[in-house]
């Protein structure tokens, strides 16, 4: 039972981290695009 909970938490944590990472990545990319627009 404990192993099941641990596995679930690990899986949920990894998903959460992936979502956060992709969100941050998109934020950085949009900032980069905005910078490029202002430089031209």
C-alpha positions as CSV (number, residue, x, y, z in Angstrom):
1,X,0.0,0.0,0.0
2,X,2.8,2.4,0.9
3,X,4.7,1.6,-2.3
4,X,1.5,2.4,-4.3
5,X,1.1,5.8,-2.7
6,X,4.9,6.5,-3.2
7,X,4.6,5.6,-6.9
8,X,1.5,7.7,-7.3
9,X,3.2,10.7,-5.6
10,X,6.4,10.3,-7.7
11,X,4.4,10.1,-10.9
12,X,2.2,13.1,-10.0
13,X,5.3,15.1,-9.0
14,X,7.1,14.3,-12.3
15,X,4.0,15.4,-14.3
16,X,3.8,18.6,-12.2
17,X,7.5,19.3,-12.8
18,X,7.1,18.6,-16.6
19,X,4.1,21.0,-16.7
20,X,6.0,23.7,-14.8
21,X,9.1,23.2,-17.0
22,X,7.1,23.5,-20.3
23,X,5.3,26.5,-19.0
24,X,8.5,28.2,-18.1
25,X,10.0,27.3,-21.4
26,X,7.1,28.8,-23.3
27,X,7.4,32.0,-21.1
28,X,11.1,32.3,-21.9
29,X,10.4,31.7,-25.6
30,X,7.7,34.4,-25.7
31,X,10.0,36.8,-23.9
32,X,12.7,36.1,-26.4
33,X,10.3,36.7,-29.3
34,X,9.2,40.0,-27.8
35,X,12.8,41.0,-27.4
36,X,13.5,40.2,-31.0
37,X,10.5,42.3,-32.1
38,X,11.8,45.3,-30.1
39,X,15.3,45.0,-31.4
40,X,14.2,45.3,-35.0
